[in-house]
């Protein structure tokens, strides 16, 4: 380990002159406070370091300590992958906030050095190998119950393989205890503990990328029906201030059928992360009856934390997701928000005096976004299991301007685009996903799964609803110009049916016990009822009946309320609406 001194300081960018022993992407400690930093540039005379903590009080001449290698126990940029990650909350550089609060209070001290996880806690370990077994990278050699929901599977590093020469008995061990030794092909002995380390900016290897074919079921009708996301897929949620980006992510995190949720608060307000903590601790997982926090990891890098650490927080989250994916779990990562991450890139780029591109963002913004979203996927892991990482990233364009660089570049790399509409949000239409601007490229990839597991009519019903909404958008231009009275009866009917679709189906109440989460079977049944109403009303209009008279029967309002009236565990009661529709139309003169 060698020592160098600070030459210049420019915000989070620190330079060291005439250093000869640094390597790219190496972890270093900066100053007497030992601030965490990363080498991002090396030239003949100067080494540039990005510091991931506030540099207030740092002075030229203070030491910069090289760690020599990124693979180091105390190296927070090699994410410490250990049992005990779930139920925890970290900052952007993997420091546990609960432990820091106990040590130094509500504020993080500069250079705070706390073990990522409790190194003294004992875990009930079950060994899965015996002496003589030949292991390859990714093979599972031990398991332990991390929470009531998740079994932690200790895997051999992807970079290691060899023959097992020593195995400990089943029992209680700490995370740094050696439980197995293997001998590689060169005769070198490697000790294996309950933890593993991996660089956060390097994707973990897999055996094969599998085709997308299974949806990530969220229980949110506008998403599951119109704009579905697949397990292993990518989605963006762009929207202006107050349109519900965070609430949408919260709702998906609560109810989606992913095994593990990684929630990254990147540059967002602290109260939003507080809300996640409070709500998730109170909520019960519907599948298991256990607290939702048993399958959740929170990474908080809020707006009052150092800007530079935002970049690391996104990579920390995706590395965690990949780690659990390799165990055979389906993971969903909520990145809130990638715009704040991009702003951190812009801040660092400006400090480095790089040539700016559009709106001051660095020219490499698209490549950084693509590198992040490309780490999603449905994979066959090195140990032969299947797992996935789904990425749902919020985008915060200023003034809800979707033409700005972050939104446009994100749109290039995601296959699901949930555009939030300010007008819908202010009209209390939740979710405020605009059905004319949003899209999903996964619909036809998932068609076979819907046919097999939900019903053969699901995709066709979805197409009909989309057509009704598209027709309403077209007719609204005429209505806004000339008023609704100029429309013929068949077009007036389109407007009324579209209202039933919008208010009765797409709009959802997150506070209603039967509407906060809706199973796919109920979604299909509701679509069938609405389309039956449309069919029968079209027949009635063709016979000369006027839409106003049909509306006065109250059948439209009755169907709008069916989402509240029919419990999720009694969806067969939706069949009664067919007779109600017939009776209502018979009563029209």
N, C-alpha and C positions, 0 to 999 in steps of 0.2 A: 504494500500500500504506500503510495507516494503522496506528497503534499505540494500543492501549488497555491497561488494567491490570486485574489480577485483583481482584475485590471480595470474593468468598468462595469457600471450597473445602469440599466435602462429598463425600469419597471421589472417584469419577471425575467428579462434577458440579462444574463451575466456573462462576461467574457474573461477568459484567462489567457495571459500572454506567454508565449514560448513554452507551452506545455507539450510534453512528448509522450506521456503515458496514458492518455485518454483514448477510448475507442467509441465509435458511433453507438448511440442508444444505450450507453452505459449509465448506470445509476451512480450519482455522486452526492456527497453531502457538502453543502455550501455554507460558509461562515461559521462563526463560533456556535451559533444556534443549531447547526447541522440541519439546515433546510434541505428538503428533498428536491433533487434536480435531475435532469436528463440531458446528456450531450446530444445536441441536434446538428452541430456543424463543426468541422475541423478543417482548418487551413494551415498554411505553413507557419504562421505567426500566432494566430488566435484560435482558441477553442470557445465555441458558443454553447452556453448551457441555458436550458429553459427551467426556471425554478417554479415549482408547483405550490409554493406558499408565498405569502406576502413578504416582500423584500424590504419593508420599512425598517430602518435602523441598520441595514447592512452597509458596510463600508469597504472601500478598496483596501487591499492588503490583508483581508481576512482569508483564512485558509479554505481551499477547496480539496476535499478528500476523495480520492478515487477508490471505488470498491473493487476494481479489477475485473469484475465479471458481473453480468446481469443475474446470474443464478446464485442468489445469496438469500439466506433466511430473512434478513432484515431489508431486503430489496423489495419495496412495495410496488415496483413496476413489474415485477415478476409475481403475478398474483398468487397469493398463498391459498391454494386450493385444499381445504381441509374440511373434515366433518365439523359441524357446528356453525356453518355459514347461514343456514336458514334461521328465521326469527331475529336475525341481526340487522343492524343498520350501520352502514359505513359512510365515510366521506369519499370524495372523488379519488383519493389515493390510498384507499383500503384501510384507513384507520377506523377502528370501532368507536362510534360516537358515545355509546353508553360508558365504555371504559374511560374515555377521555373526560367525560363529565364527572365521573367519580374521582378522577385524578386531579383535574384542574378547574372544575366548575363548568359554567355554561359556555365559555369561550375557549376556542382551541389555541393553545399557546404555540408560538413559533418553534418549529423543530420538535413538536410533540412526538415521542417515540413510544408507542404502546403496541403490544402484541396484537395481531389482527384478531386472534381468537384466544379463548381461555386455554392456556397450555397446561394448567393443573387439573382440569376436569378429566375424569375417568370415563371411558366409553366401553360399552359391552361389545367386544370384538369377536366375530366368528371367522376363523380362517377358512379359506376355500381351496387351498392348495396343500400339497404335501411334498416332502423332500424327494427330489428326483424329477418333479414335473418340469417340463420345458415351457417357459412363458415367452410371449412376444408382447410388444408394445400395445397397451390398451387392455390387456387381460386383467380380470378382476381377481385379486388375491385375498381380499378380506371384506367383510361387511359389518356395519354397525347401525343401529337405529338412530338417525339424526333427529327426527321428530316422530310423532305418532303417524304421520302420513308418508314420510320419505325415508327409505333405507339408503344410507350412504354406502357406495360401493367404491372401495379403494382400488384404483387401477394402476398398473405398471406404467411408468412414463412412456409415451410414444417413441422416445429416443433410446429405449433400453430393451434388451431381450437377453435371455439366458436360462440357465438351469438352477432350480431351487436347491440350495445347499443347507438351509436352516429355516425352520418355521417354529414360531412360538405357539404355545397352547392357547385354546380359546380362553378368554378372560377379559379383565379390565385393564385398559392401557391408556396412557396419555397420547396426544396427537404426535408428539415427537419421539415416542418410544419406538425402537426398532422391533418390528414384528416378523420380518422375513429378510433373508439374505439370498442373493442370487449371484451366480458366477457367469460372466459374459464369455463370448468366444475367445477373448484374449486372456482369459484366466483371472480377470480382475473381479474382486468381490464388491458388490453394491448392497448397501443397507437400505431397506424400504420401511418407511414409517407410515403413519396414517395420513400424511399430507403429501401434496405434490405441487410443483411450481411450474409456471408457464408464462412466457412473455405476453403481455396483454395486447400488443400490436401485431401479433402473429397468430393466424388462424390455426386452431388445433387440427391435426390431420384426421382424415376419415378414410374408410375403405372405398365407399362409393356414394355418389349423390343420386338419390332415388327420385323418380318422377313424382310430381305433386298430384295427390289423388284423394286426400282426406281433408275435410274442412275443419277449421278451428271454430267450433260451435260456441257462440257467445251468448245466445239467448236473447239477442237484441234484433228485432224483426227487420229493421232497415238494413242491417249489416248481413245477417244470415240469409235473407231473402234476395235483396237487390244487389248488394255489393259484398259478397262473401270473401273471406280471407282463408287461405289454406294453412294447414300445419306445415311449417317450413316456408311460409310466404312472407311477403313484405307489404306494409301499408303505410301511407302517410295521412296525417290528419292536419291539413292546413286550415287556418282560421284566424280572424282578427281577435282583438281583445274582447273577452266576454262571450265568445261564441260557444264555449264548452269543450275545448280540446282536452283539458285535464280531466273534466268530469267524464268524458267519453272513455278515456284511458282507464280511469278508476272503475267504471262500470264493466269494461271488458276484463280488467284484471280480477274483479270480484267473481265473475260468472263464467268466464271461458273455461273450456275443458282441458287446458294445459295442466301438466303435472306441477310445474314450477313457474312462479312469476318473479321476474327480476324487474323492479321498478327503479328507474334512474331519474332522479330529479336534477336536471342539468341547468343550473342558472335560474331556476324558477323561485318563486317566493316561498319563504319558510313556512307560511301558514298552510300551503298546499301539501307539503310533506307532513306537517302536523295532522292534517285531515286524513292522509293515508294511514298514518300510525293509529289514529283514534278509531277510524272506521274499520280497518282491517282487523284490529284486535278484538272488536266487538262482533264481527261477522263470523258466522259458522259456515264452513265449507259444506255445500249441499250434498256432495257425494259421500262424505265421510262423517259428518257431524262434528268435526274438530275445528278449532279456530283457524281462520284463513291465514294467519301469520305462520302457521306450521309449514306452509309451502311458499313463503314469500321472502325475498331478500330486498332490502331497501338500500339504495346508494344515493345519498343526499349531498349534492353540491349546489347549495342554494345561492341566491343572488348576492348575499353578503359574504360569501366565501371567495377565496382568490380566483380570479378569472382563469388563470392558466390551468388550474386543476380541472376545469370543465372538460378539456380535451381528454384527460385521462379517465374521467368518470364514465364516458361512453364506452371506451375500450374495456374498462374494468367490468362493466355490466355484460358485454357480449362475451368476454372470456369466461365469466361465471356460467352463462347460459350454455356455452359450448361444453364446459366441464360436465354439467349435469346431463346434457344431451348424450355425451359419450357413455354415461352410465345406463342409457336406454330410456331417458325421460323426454317428454315433450315440454319444451320451455317456451315461454313468451316473454319478450323483453319490451317494456314500455319506456321509450326515450322521450322525456319531457323537459326541454324541447331541443331539437337539433338546431334550431335557429340560434339559441344561446351558445351552443357548441361552436357553430360557425362564426359567431361573433368573437369567441375566444381565439379562433384561428386568425381572424382579422386583426385582433389586438396584437398577437405575437408577430404576425407578418409585418405589421406596421413598425413594431419595435426592431425588427430585423432589417428594416429599410428595403423590403422587397417591392418590386414593381406591382402596384395594385391592379386588379381587374375591375369588373363591373361593381359599382357601389363600394369600392374599397376592399372587397373580399379578395383573398389571394387567388392567383390563377389556378392553383391546384385544388380548389374547393370541390369541383366535380369528382376528381379522382379520390379524394378523401371520403366523400359521400358514397361513392361506388364501393370502395374497400369495406366500408361499414356494412352496407346493405347486402353485399355479396356473401357475408358470413352467415346469413340466414340459409336455411335449406332443410330438406328431409333427407337424412343420411343413414347409411349403414355404417355402424361404428367399427373400430378396429377389433372389438371383441365379438362382432357378428350380430349385435343387437341393432334395433332401429330406434332412432331418436330424431328430434327436430328442434330447430330454433326459429321462432317466428318473431319478426321485428315490426313493431308498431311505433312509428316516430311522429311526434307532434311537430308542426312547423308554425312559427309565429311571424307571419309577414306583417310588416308595419303598415297600418292603415288597411289591412285585409287586401293588400295588393298582391295577387297571385303571380304577377309578372316579375317579381323580384328574384334575384339569383338563387337563393336557397330553395324556394318553392319549385322553381323551374328545373333546377338540377336534380332535386329529389324526385320529381315527376319522371325523370329519365330512368331512374333505377328501381322504382317500385312498380308493382303490378296491381296495386289497389290504392285508389285515391278517393278519400272521404272528405270532400270539400264542405267546410262548415259555412253556413250562410248567416250573415249578421241579421237580416230581416227575420229569418226563421227563429233565431235565438231570442230576439227582442219580442217576438210574438209568443214566446214560451213554448215553442215547438221543440220538444226534446225527443230524439237527437236532432240537432240543427243541420243534418247532412242534406245538402242540396242534391236532389235526385237528377237534376239536369246536368250538373257539372261533375258529378262523381262517376266513377266507373270501377269495375273489377274485371281483370283478365282471367280470373280463376274459375268463372262460372262453368265453362265447358270442360275444364279439367276435372271438375267435381261432379259432373252430370251423372256418371255411372254410380258414384257413391250415393247421391240423392235417390236415384232410381231404386237402388238395392235396399237402402236403410230408412228412407223416409216415405217415398211414394213416387210412382212413375209420373205423376202430374206436377210434381214440385217445380221443375224447371219451366214447363209450359205455362203453369199458372203465373210464375214470376214474369215471364215474357209478356203475358197479357196485362198484368198490373203495370209494367213498364210502359206498354203501349198507351194505356189509359192516361198515365201521368204525362207522357209526351204529347198526347192530344190536348190535354188541358193546358199545357204550356203554350201550344200553338194558338189555342182559342183565346187565351188570356190577352194576347195582343189585340184581338178584335174587341174583346170586352172592355179593355182599358181605353180603347179609342172611341167606341160607339155605344157601349153599355150592353148588358146581358140580354135585353129585350129583343135585339135584332137577330139573335141566334134562333135557328129552327129547333124544334122539340128534341130531335135526336142529339143535337149538340148540347142543348141544355142538360140532357141526361148524362152526357159525358162529364160535364162540370159537377153534377151532383154525385156521380159514382166516384169521381176523382177525389171529392171531398171526403167520402167514406174511406177511401184508401189512405189519404193523407192523415186524417184525424183519427180514424178508427183503427188503422193498421200501422202506419209508419210512426206516428207519435206514440211515445211510450212514457209511462210514469214510473220513475225509479223508486218512488216511495210506496208504491202499491204492492202488496205481497204477491199478487198473481200477475202483475204486469212488469215487475222489475226484471224477471227472467221468464222467458217463454220457450218451452221445448219445441223442437222442430215439428213434431206431430201436430201440436196446436196451431203453429204457424200455417201449416198446410191446410188444416181444416178451416181456419179463418179465411184464407185465400179462396178456398172452394165456395164458402158461403157468399163472399162478396161477388165472386164471378157468377154465381147462380142468380144473385140479385140483379146483376147487370144484364144477364141473358133474359130473364123474365121481364125486366123493365123495357128492354129493347122490343120484345114481342108486344108488350102493352102499348108502347108508343106507336108501333107499326099498325096497331088496330085503331089508332086515333085518340088514345088517352093522353092527357097532357101531364107534363112532369110536375107541375104545381100540385095537381090533384094527388099524384102518387106521393109527393113529399108530405102532404097534409095528413096522410095515414100514420106518419111517425115511423115508418119502417127504416128510413135512412138513419134517424137518430138512434133507433133500437140497435142497429148493427154497429154504429159507432161505439156504443157502450158495451158490446159483447165481450171486449177484452177484460172488462172489470167483472162482468156478471157471471162468467164461466170460469170456475177454478181450474188450475193446471192439471189437477188429478182427476177431473171429471170432464174431459174434452168431448165425451160422447154426447153431452148435453147440447153441443153446438148443432146437432142434427135437428133439434126442434125449430131452428131458424128457417129451415126450408119450408115447413108448413106455415110458419108465420108470414113468410114472403108471399106464398101463394094466397093466403087469406087476405092479406093487405091489398094485393092487386085485384082480387075478386071484388073487393068492396068499392073500388074506384068506378065511378059511373062512366 
